Amino acid sequence: MTKDLLQSKLAHVPDRPGVYLFRNAAGEPLYIGKAAVLSDRVRSYFQKGTDHSAKTSLMVGQVADLETMVTRSELEALILESNLVKRHRPRFNVVLRDDKQYPYLRLPVKDNFPRLSIVRRVQKDGALYYGPYTPAGALRETLKVIKRAFPLATCTIDIDGHAERACIEFEIKRCMAPCTGQQSKADYHAIVKQVRNFLEGKDRELVEDLRSRMEAHAGREEFEEAARLRDRLFKIERTLEKQRITQVVSADQDVIGIARQGTAVDLQLLFVRGGLLIGRKDFFWPESADAADEELVRSAIEQFYNKDGQPPRELLVPVEIPDAELIARWLTEKRGETVRLIAPERGVKHQLVLLAEENAAAAAAEHLRDEELDRQAGAELKRLLHLEAPPLRIEGFDISNTMGNQSVASMVVWEQGRMKKSDYRRFKIVTVTGANDFASMREVVSRRYGTVEDLALPDLVLIDGGLGQLAAAMEGLKQAGKPHLPILGLAKARGDKDERVFLAGRKNPILLKPQSPATHLLQRIRDEAHRFAITFHRKLRGKTLVSSRLDQIIGVGSITRTKLLKHFQSVEDITRASDDALRQAGLDERTLRELRRSLAS
């Protein structure tokens, strides 16, 4: 587009709320923004004498085209801007590298017998949602505490009180068997209330309820039940002591902190629910010296809460941000009740922001250390392999099988300092019979570089194995027409702890120094390939075991078996399923009776 055409577009920008998008000469998005009045905001970029930052001046110099989209309100513009930034990821916007959904605990309190489940989407379905829990270890730890302390059902069957017998969870006192009628609905909902109090940080209510119940049972000389409640109370009090970080009663907050180190910026988002720190999320930008704190915080809020996550009642931020009132309105609409955006300057809330900033400073230092180690690893690999440049993308392969059965392969990707899970690939081995890892490696490498065209080529291929696996992989590269790709094998000698690198055309391996950055990087990629392969293999093996047992049941043919496998992951799941659930999976009455008889025997 010529400058005259761009000036013509600038002259006709509408005087309405909306979103603007700048593109370069190649048509690629450079920057996406919103405005209450598009004409004023867009033209301000091109006015002579305007004092722009270095980043903005660089961006404006590359603008070759302009696109605007009018909205009915500034709030709609905010939402549209967030969606477009997420989709296009423009170069000059502050973009969160992380783009996954976060786990929540869902408690359907309107059910007759509510059970906790893990979900990644918050819906307006009458259920209660708790979270987000990140990293996932925070969720696992919370579930572990709940399972130990509260005898809530964890099965998936329809609970109607008419089951013939209880499962093992009843025997170990982690469920009171409402399925068999041994626990009433009222007693079960008393447990649900205790779980809610625990998750919502209502310590006093929870402890008082348990203590009064314990004393009531003791007064009736029901000492076994009183002792069980005493043990539960002890576990809960210890857990609350460890997790409590603030004395604000039932506080439901997300807390943002920022730290800078050179040109790098780290932003920490702490999740506080009921005064308990349940998790945190870390965002790191290695080159963001030109981005103001206000811009980083605003962008992080818009992009993070644009997902299906549930905003908190309070969002504590380290600086006053532009459009704070507008963002609070958007979060309020998303949550369904008032959300407050606060930049505290003193008190407990300010201390929480300082805590988030301390976490951000520690994380920034750790990221920079990791980047330096990766840079050293790349330089070392360049020297060892005589590469033209340090590798920026490494793809690692591994094979997994059991006595030659269910052979699978994995490919994982390391790119510019992080594992790129969106580029991971899994392969079923289709041309090899039996336990032949060499032939399997040749097949998967040939398929990856001969047929998988949607991925960039790596700077280095890493094979888990020695000379045999390396030779097979090199044959696969030849078959794929990519013999030029740098490749190595990584393996330990039997009974030795030291890693060895096997190179093409070299009989003797190179012994790696145990503490070198290159050793740690290659080990990390190799171990991730192994984990990914094992996970895929176990999944296929589990389905095969289910299939083999189902094949022995009269009336279960290939079609019915496929339907069951779509609904259930294991024989245990099928055994626990209700008759209605099995009918929904496609079983007729005759097959249902035969399945029950066979699985019970």
Secondary structure by P-SEA (a helix, b strand, c coil): ccaaaaaaaaaccccccbbbbbbccccccccccccccaaaaaaccccccccccaaaaaaaaaccbbbbbbcccaaaaaaaaaaaaaacccccccccccbbbbbbbbbcccccbbbbbbbccccccccccccccccaaaaaaaaaaaaaccccccccccccccccccccccccccccccccccccaaaaaaaaaaaaaaaacaaaaaaaaaaaaaaaaaaacaaaaaaaaaaaaaaaaaaaaaccccccccccbbbbbbbbcccbbbbbbbbbcccccccbbbbbbcccccccaaaaaaaaaaaaaccccccccbbbbcccccaaaaaaaaaaaaaccbbbbbbccccaaaaaaaaaaaaaaaaaaaaaaaaaaaaaaaaaaaaaacccccccbbbbbbbbbccccbbbbbbbbbcccccccccbbbbcccccccccaaaaaaaaaaaaaccccccccccbbbbcccaaaaaaaaaaaaaacccccccbbbbbcccccbbbbbbccccbbbbbccccaaaaaaaaaaaaaaaaaaaaaaaaaaaaaaaaaaaacccccaaaaaaaaaccccaaaaaaccaaaaaaacccaaaaaaaaaaaac
